[in-house]
Amino acid sequence: MGDVIAPQGAPPQRRPKPIWAHRNFMLLWGGQTVSEMGTRVSNIALPLGP
């Protein structure tokens, strides 16, 4: 009586998509990368100005 049996016809569990497959994450990551690169370039270029 204590045995638990999976129901017949239950769909197999799918693996979640990797984070790289999510478009919104890629847009966020790409935007953050470009922003960070711009910050680094500004930190170098501005002190060298007149």
PyMOL Python script that loads the backbone (N, CA, C, O; Angstrom):
from pymol import cmd

cmd.read_pdbstr("""\
ATOM      1  N   MET A   1       0.811  -1.203   0.000  1.00  0.00           N
ATOM      2  CA  MET A   1       0.000   0.000   0.000  1.00  0.00           C
ATOM      3  C   MET A   1       0.852   1.264   0.000  1.00  0.00           C
ATOM      4  O   MET A   1       0.375   2.311  -0.439  1.00  0.00           O
ATOM      5  N   GLY A   2       2.096   1.207   0.476  1.00  0.00           N
ATOM      6  CA  GLY A   2       2.915   2.391   0.568  1.00  0.00           C
ATOM      7  C   GLY A   2       3.690   2.711  -0.699  1.00  0.00           C
ATOM      8  O   GLY A   2       4.377   3.730  -0.773  1.00  0.00           O
ATOM      9  N   ASP A   3       3.579   1.832  -1.707  1.00  0.00           N
ATOM     10  CA  ASP A   3       4.321   2.066  -2.944  1.00  0.00           C
ATOM     11  C   ASP A   3       3.665   3.169  -3.772  1.00  0.00           C
ATOM     12  O   ASP A   3       2.442   3.222  -3.902  1.00  0.00           O
ATOM     13  N   VAL A   4       4.487   4.037  -4.322  1.00  0.00           N
ATOM     14  CA  VAL A   4       3.985   5.096  -5.196  1.00  0.00           C
ATOM     15  C   VAL A   4       4.378   4.732  -6.621  1.00  0.00           C
ATOM     16  O   VAL A   4       5.548   4.477  -6.906  1.00  0.00           O
ATOM     17  N   ILE A   5       3.406   4.711  -7.501  1.00  0.00           N
ATOM     18  CA  ILE A   5       3.636   4.346  -8.894  1.00  0.00           C
ATOM     19  C   ILE A   5       3.325   5.561  -9.759  1.00  0.00           C
ATOM     20  O   ILE A   5       2.309   6.227  -9.565  1.00  0.00           O
ATOM     21  N   ALA A   6       4.214   5.847 -10.724  1.00  0.00           N
ATOM     22  CA  ALA A   6       3.982   6.961 -11.636  1.00  0.00           C
ATOM     23  C   ALA A   6       2.767   6.655 -12.498  1.00  0.00           C
ATOM     24  O   ALA A   6       2.570   5.510 -12.903  1.00  0.00           O
ATOM     25  N   PRO A   7       1.953   7.661 -12.782  1.00  0.00           N
ATOM     26  CA  PRO A   7       0.765   7.424 -13.601  1.00  0.00           C
ATOM     27  C   PRO A   7       1.147   7.015 -15.025  1.00  0.00           C
ATOM     28  O   PRO A   7       2.149   7.475 -15.572  1.00  0.00           O
ATOM     29  N   GLN A   8       0.344   6.160 -15.599  1.00  0.00           N
ATOM     30  CA  GLN A   8       0.567   5.724 -16.977  1.00  0.00           C
ATOM     31  C   GLN A   8       0.406   6.900 -17.924  1.00  0.00           C
ATOM     32  O   GLN A   8      -0.496   7.718 -17.742  1.00  0.00           O
ATOM     33  N   GLY A   9       1.249   6.998 -18.913  1.00  0.00           N
ATOM     34  CA  GLY A   9       1.130   8.045 -19.911  1.00  0.00           C
ATOM     35  C   GLY A   9       1.664   9.390 -19.461  1.00  0.00           C
ATOM     36  O   GLY A   9       1.449  10.393 -20.143  1.00  0.00           O
ATOM     37  N   ALA A  10       2.359   9.439 -18.328  1.00  0.00           N
ATOM     38  CA  ALA A  10       2.920  10.705 -17.867  1.00  0.00           C
ATOM     39  C   ALA A  10       4.032  11.121 -18.835  1.00  0.00           C
ATOM     40  O   ALA A  10       4.857  10.293 -19.219  1.00  0.00           O
ATOM     41  N   PRO A  11       4.059  12.404 -19.232  1.00  0.00           N
ATOM     42  CA  PRO A  11       5.093  12.839 -20.180  1.00  0.00           C
ATOM     43  C   PRO A  11       6.469  12.791 -19.530  1.00  0.00           C
ATOM     44  O   PRO A  11       6.607  13.061 -18.337  1.00  0.00           O
ATOM     45  N   PRO A  12       7.487  12.445 -20.315  1.00  0.00           N
ATOM     46  CA  PRO A  12       8.844  12.438 -19.744  1.00  0.00           C
ATOM     47  C   PRO A  12       9.263  13.866 -19.407  1.00  0.00           C
ATOM     48  O   PRO A  12       8.871  14.814 -20.088  1.00  0.00           O
ATOM     49  N   GLN A  13      10.048  14.008 -18.371  1.00  0.00           N
ATOM     50  CA  GLN A  13      10.491  15.337 -17.976  1.00  0.00           C
ATOM     51  C   GLN A  13      11.542  15.833 -18.960  1.00  0.00           C
ATOM     52  O   GLN A  13      12.460  15.104 -19.337  1.00  0.00           O
ATOM     53  N   ARG A  14      11.386  17.104 -19.371  1.00  0.00           N
ATOM     54  CA  ARG A  14      12.321  17.706 -20.306  1.00  0.00           C
ATOM     55  C   ARG A  14      13.382  18.466 -19.538  1.00  0.00           C
ATOM     56  O   ARG A  14      13.133  19.006 -18.460  1.00  0.00           O
ATOM     57  N   ARG A  15      14.582  18.495 -20.122  1.00  0.00           N
ATOM     58  CA  ARG A  15      15.652  19.277 -19.516  1.00  0.00           C
ATOM     59  C   ARG A  15      15.393  20.747 -19.819  1.00  0.00           C
ATOM     60  O   ARG A  15      14.935  21.070 -20.915  1.00  0.00           O
ATOM     61  N   PRO A  16      15.672  21.642 -18.884  1.00  0.00           N
ATOM     62  CA  PRO A  16      15.494  23.079 -19.163  1.00  0.00           C
ATOM     63  C   PRO A  16      16.503  23.552 -20.206  1.00  0.00           C
ATOM     64  O   PRO A  16      17.594  22.998 -20.337  1.00  0.00           O
ATOM     65  N   LYS A  17      16.111  24.587 -20.941  1.00  0.00           N
ATOM     66  CA  LYS A  17      17.002  25.157 -21.949  1.00  0.00           C
ATOM     67  C   LYS A  17      18.193  25.810 -21.255  1.00  0.00           C
ATOM     68  O   LYS A  17      18.051  26.353 -20.160  1.00  0.00           O
ATOM     69  N   PRO A  18      19.362  25.761 -21.883  1.00  0.00           N
ATOM     70  CA  PRO A  18      20.512  26.464 -21.302  1.00  0.00           C
ATOM     71  C   PRO A  18      20.270  27.976 -21.332  1.00  0.00           C
ATOM     72  O   PRO A  18      19.484  28.470 -22.140  1.00  0.00           O
ATOM     73  N   ILE A  19      20.936  28.686 -20.467  1.00  0.00           N
ATOM     74  CA  ILE A  19      20.715  30.134 -20.345  1.00  0.00           C
ATOM     75  C   ILE A  19      21.013  30.846 -21.655  1.00  0.00           C
ATOM     76  O   ILE A  19      20.396  31.870 -21.946  1.00  0.00           O
ATOM     77  N   TRP A  20      21.947  30.328 -22.457  1.00  0.00           N
ATOM     78  CA  TRP A  20      22.306  30.965 -23.719  1.00  0.00           C
ATOM     79  C   TRP A  20      21.190  30.887 -24.748  1.00  0.00           C
ATOM     80  O   TRP A  20      21.226  31.610 -25.745  1.00  0.00           O
ATOM     81  N   ALA A  21      20.198  30.027 -24.532  1.00  0.00           N
ATOM     82  CA  ALA A  21      19.094  29.877 -25.486  1.00  0.00           C
ATOM     83  C   ALA A  21      17.979  30.890 -25.236  1.00  0.00           C
ATOM     84  O   ALA A  21      17.030  30.957 -26.017  1.00  0.00           O
ATOM     85  N   HIS A  22      18.071  31.674 -24.170  1.00  0.00           N
ATOM     86  CA  HIS A  22      17.044  32.660 -23.843  1.00  0.00           C
ATOM     87  C   HIS A  22      17.426  34.014 -24.450  1.00  0.00           C
ATOM     88  O   HIS A  22      18.454  34.595 -24.099  1.00  0.00           O
ATOM     89  N   ARG A  23      16.591  34.503 -25.360  1.00  0.00           N
ATOM     90  CA  ARG A  23      16.883  35.743 -26.080  1.00  0.00           C
ATOM     91  C   ARG A  23      17.035  36.927 -25.123  1.00  0.00           C
ATOM     92  O   ARG A  23      17.954  37.731 -25.280  1.00  0.00           O
ATOM     93  N   ASN A  24      16.152  37.040 -24.143  1.00  0.00           N
ATOM     94  CA  ASN A  24      16.215  38.179 -23.221  1.00  0.00           C
ATOM     95  C   ASN A  24      17.523  38.197 -22.437  1.00  0.00           C
ATOM     96  O   ASN A  24      18.091  39.264 -22.202  1.00  0.00           O
ATOM     97  N   PHE A  25      17.999  37.033 -22.035  1.00  0.00           N
ATOM     98  CA  PHE A  25      19.278  36.987 -21.323  1.00  0.00           C
ATOM     99  C   PHE A  25      20.411  37.440 -22.228  1.00  0.00           C
ATOM    100  O   PHE A  25      21.292  38.187 -21.802  1.00  0.00           O
ATOM    101  N   MET A  26      20.392  36.989 -23.477  1.00  0.00           N
ATOM    102  CA  MET A  26      21.464  37.379 -24.394  1.00  0.00           C
ATOM    103  C   MET A  26      21.456  38.880 -24.654  1.00  0.00           C
ATOM    104  O   MET A  26      22.520  39.491 -24.757  1.00  0.00           O
ATOM    105  N   LEU A  27      20.274  39.485 -24.760  1.00  0.00           N
ATOM    106  CA  LEU A  27      20.201  40.936 -24.942  1.00  0.00           C
ATOM    107  C   LEU A  27      20.752  41.669 -23.720  1.00  0.00           C
ATOM    108  O   LEU A  27      21.491  42.643 -23.857  1.00  0.00           O
ATOM    109  N   LEU A  28      20.393  41.200 -22.535  1.00  0.00           N
ATOM    110  CA  LEU A  28      20.900  41.805 -21.304  1.00  0.00           C
ATOM    111  C   LEU A  28      22.410  41.664 -21.214  1.00  0.00           C
ATOM    112  O   LEU A  28      23.111  42.631 -20.917  1.00  0.00           O
ATOM    113  N   TRP A  29      22.907  40.474 -21.469  1.00  0.00           N
ATOM    114  CA  TRP A  29      24.339  40.200 -21.360  1.00  0.00           C
ATOM    115  C   TRP A  29      25.121  41.011 -22.382  1.00  0.00           C
ATOM    116  O   TRP A  29      26.163  41.580 -22.058  1.00  0.00           O
ATOM    117  N   GLY A  30      24.626  41.066 -23.612  1.00  0.00           N
ATOM    118  CA  GLY A  30      25.298  41.836 -24.653  1.00  0.00           C
ATOM    119  C   GLY A  30      25.323  43.317 -24.333  1.00  0.00           C
ATOM    120  O   GLY A  30      26.354  43.968 -24.501  1.00  0.00           O
ATOM    121  N   GLY A  31      24.202  43.861 -23.875  1.00  0.00           N
ATOM    122  CA  GLY A  31      24.142  45.278 -23.510  1.00  0.00           C
ATOM    123  C   GLY A  31      25.063  45.607 -22.352  1.00  0.00           C
ATOM    124  O   GLY A  31      25.725  46.644 -22.355  1.00  0.00           O
ATOM    125  N   GLN A  32      25.108  44.743 -21.381  1.00  0.00           N
ATOM    126  CA  GLN A  32      25.981  44.964 -20.230  1.00  0.00           C
ATOM    127  C   GLN A  32      27.448  44.919 -20.644  1.00  0.00           C
ATOM    128  O   GLN A  32      28.265  45.689 -20.139  1.00  0.00           O
ATOM    129  N   THR A  33      27.776  44.023 -21.555  1.00  0.00           N
ATOM    130  CA  THR A  33      29.156  43.912 -22.039  1.00  0.00           C
ATOM    131  C   THR A  33      29.579  45.178 -22.771  1.00  0.00           C
ATOM    132  O   THR A  33      30.669  45.698 -22.534  1.00  0.00           O
ATOM    133  N   VAL A  34      28.722  45.676 -23.662  1.00  0.00           N
ATOM    134  CA  VAL A  34      29.033  46.899 -24.401  1.00  0.00           C
ATOM    135  C   VAL A  34      29.170  48.080 -23.436  1.00  0.00           C
ATOM    136  O   VAL A  34      30.064  48.910 -23.596  1.00  0.00           O
ATOM    137  N   SER A  35      28.297  48.156 -22.447  1.00  0.00           N
ATOM    138  CA  SER A  35      28.359  49.231 -21.469  1.00  0.00           C
ATOM    139  C   SER A  35      29.665  49.187 -20.674  1.00  0.00           C
ATOM    140  O   SER A  35      30.295  50.219 -20.444  1.00  0.00           O
ATOM    141  N   GLU A  36      30.055  48.006 -20.264  1.00  0.00           N
ATOM    142  CA  GLU A  36      31.296  47.852 -19.488  1.00  0.00           C
ATOM    143  C   GLU A  36      32.513  48.230 -20.327  1.00  0.00           C
ATOM    144  O   GLU A  36      33.441  48.861 -19.822  1.00  0.00           O
ATOM    145  N   MET A  37      32.513  47.851 -21.597  1.00  0.00           N
ATOM    146  CA  MET A  37      33.632  48.217 -22.474  1.00  0.00           C
ATOM    147  C   MET A  37      33.701  49.735 -22.658  1.00  0.00           C
ATOM    148  O   MET A  37      34.790  50.309 -22.654  1.00  0.00           O
ATOM    149  N   GLY A  38      32.549  50.384 -22.819  1.00  0.00           N
ATOM    150  CA  GLY A  38      32.529  51.832 -22.950  1.00  0.00           C
ATOM    151  C   GLY A  38      33.046  52.518 -21.704  1.00  0.00           C
ATOM    152  O   GLY A  38      33.762  53.515 -21.796  1.00  0.00           O
ATOM    153  N   THR A  39      32.696  52.003 -20.551  1.00  0.00           N
ATOM    154  CA  THR A  39      33.175  52.566 -19.291  1.00  0.00           C
ATOM    155  C   THR A  39      34.688  52.456 -19.191  1.00  0.00           C
ATOM    156  O   THR A  39      35.362  53.403 -18.786  1.00  0.00           O
ATOM    157  N   ARG A  40      35.217  51.297 -19.562  1.00  0.00           N
ATOM    158  CA  ARG A  40      36.677  51.092 -19.492  1.00  0.00           C
ATOM    159  C   ARG A  40      37.410  52.034 -20.444  1.00  0.00           C
ATOM    160  O   ARG A  40      38.427  52.619 -20.072  1.00  0.00           O
ATOM    161  N   VAL A  41      36.903  52.186 -21.666  1.00  0.00           N
ATOM    162  CA  VAL A  41      37.540  53.076 -22.637  1.00  0.00           C
ATOM    163  C   VAL A  41      37.482  54.514 -22.132  1.00  0.00           C
ATOM    164  O   VAL A  41      38.465  55.246 -22.247  1.00  0.00           O
ATOM    165  N   SER A  42      36.356  54.926 -21.578  1.00  0.00           N
ATOM    166  CA  SER A  42      36.221  56.293 -21.055  1.00  0.00           C
ATOM    167  C   SER A  42      37.198  56.537 -19.905  1.00  0.00           C
ATOM    168  O   SER A  42      37.786  57.614 -19.808  1.00  0.00           O
ATOM    169  N   ASN A  43      37.369  55.561 -19.053  1.00  0.00           N
ATOM    170  CA  ASN A  43      38.297  55.727 -17.929  1.00  0.00           C
ATOM    171  C   ASN A  43      39.730  55.920 -18.392  1.00  0.00           C
ATOM    172  O   ASN A  43      40.526  56.552 -17.698  1.00  0.00           O
ATOM    173  N   ILE A  44      40.066  55.380 -19.561  1.00  0.00           N
ATOM    174  CA  ILE A  44      41.413  55.562 -20.099  1.00  0.00           C
ATOM    175  C   ILE A  44      41.501  56.843 -20.903  1.00  0.00           C
ATOM    176  O   ILE A  44      42.469  57.591 -20.762  1.00  0.00           O
ATOM    177  N   ALA A  45      40.506  57.116 -21.750  1.00  0.00           N
ATOM    178  CA  ALA A  45      40.582  58.219 -22.702  1.00  0.00           C
ATOM    179  C   ALA A  45      40.389  59.589 -22.043  1.00  0.00           C
ATOM    180  O   ALA A  45      41.089  60.532 -22.412  1.00  0.00           O
ATOM    181  N   LEU A  46      39.492  59.733 -21.109  1.00  0.00           N
ATOM    182  CA  LEU A  46      39.211  61.038 -20.531  1.00  0.00           C
ATOM    183  C   LEU A  46      40.392  61.636 -19.768  1.00  0.00           C
ATOM    184  O   LEU A  46      40.664  62.826 -19.925  1.00  0.00           O
ATOM    185  N   PRO A  47      41.096  60.869 -18.958  1.00  0.00           N
ATOM    186  CA  PRO A  47      42.249  61.457 -18.268  1.00  0.00           C
ATOM    187  C   PRO A  47      43.371  61.890 -19.216  1.00  0.00           C
ATOM    188  O   PRO A  47      44.195  62.729 -18.851  1.00  0.00           O
ATOM    189  N   LEU A  48      43.409  61.324 -20.435  1.00  0.00           N
ATOM    190  CA  LEU A  48      44.455  61.679 -21.391  1.00  0.00           C
ATOM    191  C   LEU A  48      44.118  62.938 -22.166  1.00  0.00           C
ATOM    192  O   LEU A  48      44.975  63.461 -22.879  1.00  0.00           O
ATOM    193  N   GLY A  49      42.911  63.436 -22.050  1.00  0.00           N
ATOM    194  CA  GLY A  49      42.475  64.617 -22.804  1.00  0.00           C
ATOM    195  C   GLY A  49      43.132  65.893 -22.297  1.00  0.00           C
ATOM    196  O   GLY A  49      43.867  65.869 -21.310  1.00  0.00           O
ATOM    197  N   PRO A  50      42.859  67.035 -22.990  1.00  0.00           N
ATOM    198  CA  PRO A  50      43.510  68.319 -22.652  1.00  0.00           C
ATOM    199  C   PRO A  50      43.164  68.841 -21.286  1.00  0.00           C
ATOM    200  O   PRO A  50      43.645  69.904 -20.891  1.00  0.00           O
TER     201      PRO A  50
END
""", "prot")
cmd.dss("prot")
cmd.show_as("cartoon", "prot")
cmd.util.cbc("prot")
cmd.orient("prot")
